[in-house]
Amino acid sequence: MAETKIDKVLDVKGMVCPKPMIETKSALKSLEKGQVLQVITTDSSTKHSIPGLCEREGAKIIEMKEDAGNFTFIIQKQLQNTLTTEHTEK
């Protein structure tokens, strides 16, 4: 398996919520569609908050891991909006 090319690294170790979320959202906005962001944090609440942010922002988590108190997220800014507005009628 080929290693994912990281376009930007965001090191927010030592910051506590909501700062890692704010910084991650800002970093995602600065990326072009399809680019990849690596976020490194020590705030355990990001295990839940960053995946939620990615879902809201239309980004995809490629990898999430925890190692020695560091949480690393590899996030790709999606090429298109993955949310659909289709309605089904019965």
N, C-alpha and C positions, 0 to 999 in steps of 0.2 A: 504494500500500500504506500502510495506517495505521501510525503509529508506536506501538510497544508502550509501554503505561503502566508506568512503574517505580514499584513500591510502596516499595522500600527500596534504598538504595545502601550497599554495604560496600566501603570503601577500605582495602585491606590492602597497599598499596604499601610496599616496604621490608622486609616480613616474609618470612621464609623457612620452608619446609616444616619441620614440619607446621602451623605457626600459621595460614596462609591456609585450610587445610582445616578446622581446628577452628573458626575464625571463620565460615566458610561454612556448615558443618553447623549451628552454633548459630543463625545468621541464618535458615536455611531452617526450622528448628523454630519460630521465632517468627512465621513468616508463616501466614496463613490459606490454605487450599487455593485454588488459582487465582491467588494473588498472584505478583508478579514481583520477583525480586532481581537487582540489577546488582552484580557483583563486579569490582573493579579491582585488579590485582596486578602486581608486577614479577618474581615468581618464575616462571621458565620451566618449572619442573616441574609447575606447575598446569595446563599444556596437557594433561597426561595424568591428573593426580590429580583435578581437579575433575569432568571427565566421568565418571570412575569413581565418585566420590562421588554424583553425580546419579543414576547408574544404580542404585546401592545404595539411595538414599533415595527413589526413585520420582519424581524431578524431571526436567524436560525442559529441555535447553539450546536456547533459541530462537536465540541468536546467540553466536558466539565470534569475537573478532578480536584481532589484534596490531597495535599501532601505536607506533612509537618506543620499544620496550622495555616498553610497558604491555600487559597481557593483560586483555581485558574479556569477561566472560561475562554473558549475559542468561539467567536461569534462572527457569522457572515451576514453582511447587509444584503438582504434579498434583492434579486433582480427585478422583482415585481411585487406588488401587494398580494400577499397570499390569502387575504381575507376575501371571502366571496359574499355577495349580497343577493344570491339566488334565493328565491322563495319557492317552496313547493306547495301546491294546492291539492286538496283531496276532493 
